[in-house]
Amino acid sequence: MKLHIKSPGEAPGVYPIARRGKELRHLSFTVIELGGRLRSLTLESSEEELVLDFYTGPVRVGVEYSGGTWTAEIGQRPSLREPWSMVYLPAGSKVSLEALDGPSRVVMAGAAGKPGARPAVVPPEKVIAKEVGRDNWTRTVYTHIADNVDAARLIAGETVSRPGGWSSFPPHKHDRLAQGEVPMEEVYYFQVDPRQGFGFIRVYTDADDPEPFDYAFAVEHGDTVLIPRGYHPVACCPAHTLNYAWFLAGEARAYGAWRDDPRHAWIKQ
C-alpha cells in the first residue's frame, strides 16, 4: 500500500486520495479544488458520513438529507495557526459545494454512517483547543468532531506543530483491541506556512508485529499520509508552522484510545 500521496496541485478538480474498502478499510479521503471551470460541485454521500475541512476561499455548503435541507457558509480561512470550521454531514446526503469568491480548497473524509444523524457545523469558537507536550514537543491540538457531534465513526481535528518542533510524540498507535487502545485508521493532511517548508513523519509498527513495517516520509504542503496502523510521530522544519488535519475511523469510536510506544513513553514523566 502507498502511504504517502503527494499534493494533487491546485487545478480545479476532485482528487480521490483514499477509497474506503480499497486503500483503507474504514476511511475515504478526497481533496476538492473549487474554482475556474469547477466553481460548484454536487455529490452523493451514499452510505458514508462525511467531515469537511476548509482552506482557501469561502464556501457555501448545501445539504439535502432525511431530515430536510441545511445550509452553511464557511468564510475565508485567516490562518493555518488557528482553528477553523469543520462540517459534519450524515450518510444519505446530497451535498452541494459552491466557491463564493475565487478558488477554494475543501478536503473530505468519509466513513460508514448511520441513519438519523443531522448535519452540523463546528465553528472556531466551539473547537476544543489543548496544548499538549512540553519543550520542543509542544503542539496545539484542535478537536472539532468528537463527542460533541452524533457521528457513527468519524473523529476529526487539526494539530499545529511549532517551528522546529515535534508532535504526535511520544509516538502513539491505535491498531489493536487492548486495554486503553481501540483499532482506528487515520489520515493526516498536511499544510505548511510558509508553504515552501516541509516536515517529516515516521510510520512504523512494533517489532513483534506479524507484518512489521517502518517508513519515513518528507511531507510538503498539500501532502497526505495514510495510517492504517502503527505509530506516527511528526516533525516540522525550523521557521515554519506545520498544520495537519487528522481524521479517524474504526469499528468503534473512541477519541484518546491509543497506546504510546513504551520505548518513548518515559518522556511524559
C-alpha positions in Angstrom: 0.0 0.0 0.0 1.2 3.5 -0.8 1.0 5.5 2.4 2.4 8.9 1.2 0.5 10.7 -1.5 1.9 13.9 -2.9 -0.3 17.0 -3.3 -2.5 16.8 -6.3 -1.9 20.5 -7.0 -4.4 23.4 -7.2 -6.0 22.9 -10.6 -9.8 22.7 -10.3 -10.9 19.1 -9.8 -11.9 16.3 -7.4 -8.9 14.2 -6.3 -9.7 10.9 -4.6 -6.7 10.1 -2.3 -8.1 7.0 -0.5 -11.2 4.9 -1.0 -12.9 3.1 1.8 -12.6 -0.6 1.3 -9.6 -0.1 -1.0 -6.6 1.9 0.2 -8.1 1.9 3.7 -10.7 -0.3 5.3 -12.7 2.3 7.2 -11.8 5.7 5.8 -12.1 7.6 2.5 -10.3 10.9 1.8 -10.7 13.3 -1.1 -9.2 16.7 -1.9 -11.6 19.1 -3.8 -10.3 22.2 -5.6 -13.1 24.5 -6.5 -12.7 27.4 -8.9 -12.5 28.2 -12.6 -14.4 25.5 -14.5 -15.4 23.9 -11.3 -17.0 26.7 -9.2 -19.6 24.3 -7.8 -20.0 20.6 -7.2 -22.8 18.2 -6.3 -22.1 14.8 -4.8 -24.0 12.0 -3.0 -22.6 10.8 0.3 -24.4 7.4 -0.1 -23.7 5.2 2.9 -20.9 7.4 4.2 -21.0 10.1 6.7 -18.6 13.0 5.8 -16.4 15.6 7.5 -15.4 18.6 5.5 -12.4 20.8 6.3 -11.9 24.2 4.6 -8.7 26.0 3.5 -8.6 28.7 0.8 -11.7 30.8 -0.1 -15.2 31.0 1.3 -17.6 28.1 0.5 -21.3 27.5 0.7 -22.4 24.0 1.7 -25.9 22.8 1.0 -27.3 19.5 2.0 -30.5 17.5 1.3 -30.8 14.7 3.9 -33.6 12.6 5.5 -34.5 15.4 7.9 -34.8 18.1 5.3 -32.4 20.7 3.9 -29.5 22.5 5.6 -27.1 25.3 4.5 -23.9 26.8 5.9 -21.4 29.4 4.6 -17.8 28.9 5.7 -15.8 32.1 5.4 -12.2 32.8 4.2 -9.8 31.0 6.5 -7.5 33.6 8.1 -4.7 31.4 9.3 -3.3 27.9 9.5 -2.2 28.6 13.1 -5.8 29.0 14.4 -8.8 26.7 14.3 -11.3 27.0 11.6 -14.7 25.5 10.9 -15.4 21.8 10.1 -18.8 20.5 8.9 -20.3 17.1 9.6 -22.8 15.6 7.1 -24.8 12.4 7.6 -25.0 9.4 5.4 -27.5 9.6 2.6 -26.9 13.3 2.0 -27.0 15.1 -1.4 -24.2 17.7 -0.9 -23.6 20.8 -2.9 -20.4 22.9 -2.6 -20.0 26.4 -4.1 -16.9 28.6 -4.1 -18.2 32.1 -3.3 -15.1 34.2 -4.1 -12.3 32.7 -6.0 -10.6 29.3 -5.6 -11.5 27.2 -2.6 -9.9 24.0 -1.2 -12.1 21.6 0.7 -10.9 18.2 2.0 -13.5 15.5 2.7 -13.2 12.4 4.9 -15.8 9.6 4.9 -16.7 6.6 6.9 -19.7 4.3 7.2 -22.6 6.3 8.6 -25.8 5.7 10.5 -29.4 6.7 9.8 -31.0 9.7 11.6 -27.9 11.9 12.1 -28.1 15.6 11.4 -25.7 18.0 9.7 -23.6 20.2 12.0 -21.0 22.9 11.7 -18.4 23.3 14.3 -17.2 26.9 14.2 -13.8 28.1 15.6 -15.3 29.2 18.9 -16.7 25.7 19.6 -13.5 23.8 18.8 -11.8 22.2 21.7 -8.2 23.5 22.0 -5.5 21.9 24.0 -1.8 22.5 24.5 -0.1 19.1 24.5 3.5 18.2 25.4 6.3 20.5 26.5 9.6 21.9 25.4 10.3 21.2 21.7 7.4 18.7 21.5 4.7 21.2 22.4 1.8 21.5 19.9 -1.8 22.7 19.8 -4.4 20.1 19.2 -7.8 21.3 17.9 -10.6 18.7 18.2 -13.6 19.5 16.1 -15.6 16.3 15.7 -15.8 14.0 18.7 -18.5 13.5 21.4 -19.9 16.9 20.5 -21.3 15.5 17.2 -23.5 12.5 16.8 -21.3 10.7 14.3 -21.2 7.0 13.8 -17.4 6.6 13.3 -15.6 9.7 12.3 -13.4 11.8 14.7 -11.6 14.8 13.3 -9.5 17.8 14.1 -6.2 19.6 13.4 -2.8 19.7 15.0 -0.5 22.7 14.8 3.2 22.0 15.2 5.6 24.8 16.1 8.7 25.7 14.1 11.3 23.0 14.6 9.0 21.1 16.9 7.6 17.6 17.2 4.1 16.4 17.5 2.2 13.1 17.9 5.0 12.5 20.4 5.7 10.3 22.2 4.7 8.1 19.2 1.3 6.5 19.7 -0.8 3.9 17.9 -4.4 2.7 17.8 -4.4 -0.6 15.9 -5.2 -3.3 18.4 -8.2 -4.0 20.7 -6.4 -3.9 24.1 -6.7 -2.1 27.4 -6.9 1.6 26.6 -6.5 1.1 22.8 -9.1 0.8 20.1 -8.3 -0.1 16.4 -8.8 3.0 14.2 -7.3 4.1 10.9 -6.2 7.6 10.4 -5.4 10.1 7.7 -3.1 13.1 8.0 -3.4 16.0 5.6 -0.5 18.5 5.7 -0.4 22.3 5.2 2.8 24.3 5.7 3.2 28.0 6.4 5.2 29.4 4.6 4.3 26.8 2.0 7.8 26.1 0.8 8.6 24.4 4.1 8.4 20.7 5.0 8.1 18.2 7.7 8.8 14.5 8.4 6.6 11.7 9.6 7.6 8.2 10.6 5.0 5.4 10.4 6.2 2.1 12.0 4.9 -0.9 13.9 6.1 -2.8 16.9 9.0 -5.1 16.1 6.8 -8.1 17.0 4.0 -7.1 14.7 3.1 -10.1 12.4 3.6 -7.8 9.4 6.1 -5.2 10.5 7.0 -2.0 8.6 9.0 1.1 9.1 8.7 4.1 6.8 9.8 7.8 6.9 8.4 10.4 4.6 9.2 14.1 3.9 5.9 15.8 3.7 5.2 19.1 1.9 2.2 21.5 1.5 -0.8 19.5 0.4 0.6 16.0 1.0 -1.4 13.2 2.6 -0.3 10.3 4.7 -2.5 7.2 5.2 -2.0 5.5 8.6 -3.7 2.0 8.5 -1.8 1.1 11.7 1.4 1.7 13.6 3.0 4.7 15.4 3.1 8.0 13.6 5.2 10.9 15.1 5.7 14.1 13.1 8.5 16.8 13.0 8.4 20.3 11.5 11.3 22.1 9.9 12.5 25.4 11.6 10.9 28.8 10.8 7.7 27.1 9.6 4.4 26.1 11.0 3.1 22.6 10.2 -0.7 22.1 10.3 -2.2 18.7 9.7 -5.8 17.8 9.7 -6.5 14.3 11.1 -9.4 12.0 10.5 -10.0 8.8 12.5 -12.4 5.9 12.0 -12.7 2.3 13.0 -15.1 -0.4 14.2 -15.5 1.7 17.4 -15.4 5.4 18.1 -13.2 6.4 21.0 -11.0 9.5 20.9 -7.9 9.1 23.0 -8.0 5.3 22.9 -4.3 4.8 21.9 -1.1 3.4 23.3 2.2 5.2 23.5 5.4 3.5 22.2 6.8 2.0 25.5 10.3 2.9 24.4 9.5 6.6 24.4 6.6 6.9 26.9 9.1 7.9 29.6 9.3 11.4 28.2 5.8 12.2 29.7 7.1 11.6 33.2 
